Protein backbone atom coordinates (compact mmCIF):
# COMPACT_ATOMS: atom_id res chain seq x y z
CA UNK A 1 0.00 0.00 0.00
CA UNK A 2 2.80 2.38 0.90
CA UNK A 3 4.47 1.64 -2.40
CA UNK A 4 1.30 2.51 -4.28
CA UNK A 5 0.94 5.77 -2.39
CA UNK A 6 4.60 6.59 -3.06
CA UNK A 7 4.15 5.89 -6.75
CA UNK A 8 1.08 8.12 -6.86
CA UNK A 9 2.96 10.92 -5.11
CA UNK A 10 5.85 10.60 -7.54
CA UNK A 11 3.49 10.65 -10.51
CA UNK A 12 1.74 13.74 -9.13
CA UNK A 13 5.04 15.51 -8.63
CA UNK A 14 6.23 14.61 -12.11
CA UNK A 15 2.99 15.84 -13.64
CA UNK A 16 3.36 19.02 -11.61
CA UNK A 17 6.74 19.89 -13.15
CA UNK A 18 6.38 22.44 -15.94
CA UNK A 19 9.16 23.70 -18.16
CA UNK A 20 9.41 27.38 -18.99
CA UNK A 21 11.77 28.16 -21.87
CA UNK A 22 14.16 31.12 -21.92
CA UNK A 23 11.95 33.10 -24.33
CA UNK A 24 8.81 32.48 -22.26
CA UNK A 25 7.27 33.58 -19.01
CA UNK A 26 4.59 31.73 -17.08
CA UNK A 27 1.65 33.39 -15.36
CA UNK A 28 0.70 31.20 -12.37
CA UNK A 29 -2.74 31.10 -10.78
CA UNK A 30 -3.56 29.49 -7.44
CA UNK A 31 -7.22 28.74 -6.87
CA UNK A 32 -8.03 31.17 -9.68
CA UNK A 33 -5.95 34.04 -8.29
CA UNK A 34 -2.82 35.45 -9.91
CA UNK A 35 0.14 34.31 -7.85
CA UNK A 36 3.42 34.99 -9.58
CA UNK A 37 5.44 35.18 -12.79
CA UNK A 38 7.26 31.95 -13.56
CA UNK A 39 10.83 32.46 -14.82
CA UNK A 40 12.67 30.07 -17.21
CA UNK A 41 13.37 26.57 -15.83
CA UNK A 42 11.40 23.77 -14.23
CA UNK A 43 8.57 24.99 -12.05
CA UNK A 44 6.13 23.18 -9.80
CA UNK A 45 2.44 23.66 -10.59
CA UNK A 46 0.16 21.59 -8.36
CA UNK A 47 -2.73 19.92 -10.20
CA UNK A 48 -6.29 21.03 -9.44
CA UNK A 49 -5.17 23.88 -7.17
CA UNK A 50 -2.86 25.69 -9.54
CA UNK A 51 -2.71 26.51 -13.23
CA UNK A 52 -0.50 28.59 -15.48
CA UNK A 53 -0.33 30.18 -18.90
CA UNK A 54 2.78 30.62 -21.01
CA UNK A 55 3.49 33.95 -22.69
CA UNK A 56 6.04 34.33 -25.50
CA UNK A 57 8.10 37.48 -24.88
CA UNK A 58 9.97 37.48 -28.22
CA UNK A 59 9.42 40.25 -30.74
CA UNK A 60 6.54 39.42 -33.07
CA UNK A 61 6.02 40.64 -36.63
CA UNK A 62 2.33 40.91 -37.44
CA UNK A 63 1.07 41.66 -40.93
CA UNK A 64 -1.76 44.18 -40.77
CA UNK A 65 -4.27 43.38 -43.54
CA UNK A 66 -4.84 45.87 -46.35
CA UNK A 67 -7.14 48.69 -45.26
CA UNK A 68 -9.20 51.06 -47.39
CA UNK A 69 -8.98 54.66 -46.26
CA UNK A 70 -9.75 58.14 -47.59
CA UNK A 71 -7.08 60.80 -47.35
CA UNK A 72 -7.63 64.39 -46.26
CA UNK A 73 -8.00 65.46 -49.91
CA UNK A 74 -10.65 62.76 -50.57
CA UNK A 75 -8.50 60.20 -52.39
CA UNK A 76 -9.30 56.53 -51.76
CA UNK A 77 -6.22 54.41 -51.05
CA UNK A 78 -5.41 50.93 -49.80
CA UNK A 79 -2.59 50.51 -47.28
CA UNK A 80 -1.08 47.61 -45.40
CA UNK A 81 1.68 47.50 -42.84
CA UNK A 82 3.82 45.34 -40.57
CA UNK A 83 3.86 45.96 -36.83
CA UNK A 84 6.66 44.76 -34.55
CA UNK A 85 5.91 44.37 -30.85
CA UNK A 86 6.86 42.34 -27.78
CA UNK A 87 5.45 41.60 -24.33
CA UNK A 88 7.23 43.41 -21.50
CA UNK A 89 4.76 42.41 -18.75
CA UNK A 90 3.37 38.90 -19.06
CA UNK A 91 0.84 39.33 -16.26
CA UNK A 92 -0.80 42.37 -17.93
CA UNK A 93 -0.87 40.58 -21.30
CA UNK A 94 -2.95 37.84 -19.68
CA UNK A 95 -4.99 39.77 -17.12
CA UNK A 96 -5.65 43.12 -18.85
CA UNK A 97 -6.74 41.92 -22.30
CA UNK A 98 -8.45 38.76 -23.50
CA UNK A 99 -6.36 38.22 -26.65
CA UNK A 100 -3.50 40.65 -27.00
CA UNK A 101 -2.57 39.36 -30.49
CA UNK A 102 -6.02 40.11 -31.87
CA UNK A 103 -6.34 43.36 -29.93
CA UNK A 104 -3.05 44.78 -31.23
CA UNK A 105 -3.99 43.91 -34.82
CA UNK A 106 -7.38 45.60 -34.58
CA UNK A 107 -5.88 48.67 -32.92
CA UNK A 108 -3.28 48.93 -35.70
CA UNK A 109 -5.98 48.82 -38.39
CA UNK A 110 -8.12 51.56 -36.86
CA UNK A 111 -5.10 53.76 -36.13
CA UNK A 112 -3.88 53.44 -39.72
CA UNK A 113 -7.25 54.53 -41.09
CA UNK A 114 -7.43 57.49 -38.72
CA UNK A 115 -3.91 58.72 -39.52
CA UNK A 116 -4.39 58.36 -43.28
CA UNK A 117 -7.60 60.37 -43.02
CA UNK A 118 -5.72 63.25 -41.42
CA UNK A 119 -3.06 63.69 -44.15
CA UNK A 120 -3.14 64.48 -47.86
CA UNK A 121 -2.10 62.06 -50.59
CA UNK A 122 1.19 63.91 -51.20
CA UNK A 123 2.06 63.74 -47.50
CA UNK A 124 1.19 60.03 -47.42
CA UNK A 125 3.49 59.27 -50.36
CA UNK A 126 6.38 61.56 -49.43
CA UNK A 127 6.41 61.38 -45.61
CA UNK A 128 5.85 57.65 -45.20
CA UNK A 129 8.47 57.28 -42.46
CA UNK A 130 7.00 60.14 -40.46
CA UNK A 131 3.48 58.67 -40.71
CA UNK A 132 4.76 55.22 -39.71
CA UNK A 133 6.42 56.72 -36.63
CA UNK A 134 3.22 58.53 -35.70
CA UNK A 135 1.20 55.32 -35.99
CA UNK A 136 3.80 53.49 -33.88
CA UNK A 137 3.67 56.14 -31.12
CA UNK A 138 -0.13 56.05 -30.90
CA UNK A 139 -0.35 52.25 -30.77
CA UNK A 140 2.50 52.01 -28.26
CA UNK A 141 0.78 54.44 -25.92
CA UNK A 142 -2.56 52.61 -26.13
CA UNK A 143 -1.04 49.14 -25.60
CA UNK A 144 1.03 50.02 -22.53
CA UNK A 145 -1.78 48.96 -20.15
CA UNK A 146 -1.73 45.54 -21.86
CA UNK A 147 1.98 45.02 -21.18
CA UNK A 148 2.77 45.34 -24.90
CA UNK A 149 5.68 47.38 -26.27
CA UNK A 150 5.30 48.41 -29.93
CA UNK A 151 8.81 48.69 -31.37
CA UNK A 152 8.12 49.71 -34.97
CA UNK A 153 5.48 50.07 -37.66
CA UNK A 154 6.34 49.93 -41.36
CA UNK A 155 3.94 50.82 -44.15
CA UNK A 156 4.48 48.09 -46.74
CA UNK A 157 2.39 49.25 -49.67
CA UNK A 158 0.13 52.12 -50.69
CA UNK A 159 -2.21 51.26 -53.58
CA UNK A 160 -3.93 54.00 -55.59
CA UNK A 161 -6.89 53.73 -58.00
CA UNK A 162 -5.93 53.33 -61.67
CA UNK A 163 -7.21 56.77 -62.66
CA UNK A 164 -5.20 58.39 -59.88
CA UNK A 165 -2.07 56.55 -61.01
CA UNK A 166 -2.57 57.92 -64.52
CA UNK A 167 -3.01 61.45 -63.18
CA UNK A 168 0.19 61.19 -61.12
CA UNK A 169 2.06 59.83 -64.15
CA UNK A 170 0.89 62.79 -66.26
CA UNK A 171 1.95 65.25 -63.57
CA UNK A 172 5.38 63.62 -63.36
CA UNK A 173 5.74 63.69 -67.14
CA UNK A 174 4.77 67.37 -67.28
CA UNK A 175 7.29 68.14 -64.55
CA UNK A 176 10.05 66.35 -66.49
CA UNK A 177 9.16 68.25 -69.68
CA UNK A 178 9.25 71.51 -67.74
CA UNK A 179 12.72 70.73 -66.41
CA UNK A 180 13.89 69.76 -69.90
CA UNK A 181 12.72 73.09 -71.35
CA UNK A 182 14.39 75.00 -68.52
CA UNK A 183 17.66 73.12 -68.97
CA UNK A 184 17.58 73.67 -72.72
CA UNK A 185 16.98 77.40 -72.27
CA UNK A 186 19.80 77.61 -69.75
CA UNK A 187 22.08 75.82 -72.21
CA UNK A 188 21.18 78.23 -75.01
CA UNK A 189 21.85 81.22 -72.75
CA UNK A 190 25.23 79.77 -71.79
CA UNK A 191 26.06 78.98 -75.43
CA UNK A 192 25.15 82.50 -76.58
CA UNK A 193 27.26 83.97 -73.78
CA UNK A 194 30.25 81.87 -74.83
CA UNK A 195 29.74 82.78 -78.49
CA UNK A 196 29.68 86.45 -77.56
CA UNK A 197 32.93 86.05 -75.64
CA UNK A 198 34.49 84.14 -78.55
CA UNK A 199 33.38 86.76 -81.07
CA UNK A 200 34.77 89.55 -78.93
CA UNK A 201 38.07 87.71 -78.51
CA UNK A 202 38.40 87.03 -82.24
CA UNK A 203 37.59 90.63 -83.12
CA UNK A 204 40.36 91.86 -80.86
CA UNK A 205 42.98 89.37 -82.08
CA UNK A 206 44.55 90.05 -85.52
CA UNK A 207 44.33 87.08 -87.85
CA UNK A 208 42.02 85.07 -85.55
CA UNK A 209 39.14 85.20 -88.01
CA UNK A 210 41.44 84.10 -90.82
CA UNK A 211 42.62 81.10 -88.81
CA UNK A 212 39.05 80.21 -87.93
CA UNK A 213 38.08 80.33 -91.57
CA UNK A 214 40.96 78.07 -92.56
CA UNK A 215 39.99 75.65 -89.80
CA UNK A 216 36.41 75.55 -91.06
CA UNK A 217 37.60 74.86 -94.62
CA UNK A 218 39.76 72.02 -93.33
CA UNK A 219 36.80 70.53 -91.43
CA UNK A 220 34.50 70.49 -94.46
CA UNK A 221 37.16 69.27 -96.89
CA UNK A 222 36.41 65.69 -95.88
CA UNK A 223 32.71 66.11 -96.63
CA UNK A 224 31.46 64.20 -99.70
CA UNK A 225 28.87 66.81 -100.68
CA UNK A 226 29.02 68.04 -104.29
CA UNK A 227 28.66 71.77 -103.77
CA UNK A 228 29.82 73.98 -100.93
CA UNK A 229 28.96 77.65 -100.83
CA UNK A 230 31.46 79.48 -98.66
CA UNK A 231 31.24 83.22 -97.85
CA UNK A 232 34.67 84.77 -97.39
CA UNK A 233 34.63 87.67 -94.91
CA UNK A 234 36.03 90.95 -96.23
CA UNK A 235 38.32 91.05 -93.21
CA UNK A 236 40.36 88.27 -94.77
CA UNK A 237 40.72 90.18 -98.01
CA UNK A 238 41.77 93.22 -96.03
CA UNK A 239 44.64 91.18 -94.67
CA UNK A 240 45.82 90.40 -98.17
CA UNK A 241 45.30 94.03 -99.10
CA UNK A 242 47.73 95.17 -96.46
CA UNK A 243 50.33 92.70 -97.60
CA UNK A 244 50.17 93.69 -101.30
CA UNK A 245 49.51 97.39 -100.66
CA UNK A 246 45.99 97.07 -102.10
CA UNK A 247 43.29 98.83 -100.17
CA UNK A 248 40.00 97.21 -99.24
CA UNK A 249 38.11 99.67 -101.44
CA UNK A 250 40.17 98.65 -104.48
CA UNK A 251 39.33 94.96 -103.91
CA UNK A 252 35.64 95.79 -103.61
CA UNK A 253 35.78 97.72 -106.94
CA UNK A 254 37.41 94.73 -108.64
CA UNK A 255 34.68 92.41 -107.32
CA UNK A 256 31.94 94.78 -108.48
CA UNK A 257 33.43 95.04 -112.00
CA UNK A 258 33.53 91.24 -112.28
CA UNK A 259 29.86 91.11 -111.40
Buried (B, 14 or more C-beta within 10 A) or exposed (E): EEEEEEEEEEEEEEEBEBEBEEEBBBBBBBEEEEBEBBEEEEBEBEEEEBBBBBBBBEEBEEEBEBBEBEBBEEBEBBBBBBBBBBBEBBBBBBBBBEEBBEBBBEBBBEBBBEBBEEBBBEBBBEBBEEBBEBBBEBBBEBBBEBBBBBEBBBBEEBEBEEEBEEEBEEEEEEEEEEEEEEEEEEEEEEEEEEEEEEEEEBEEEEEBBBEEBEEEEEEEEEEEEEEEEEEEEEBBBBBEBEEEEBEBEEBEEEEEEEE
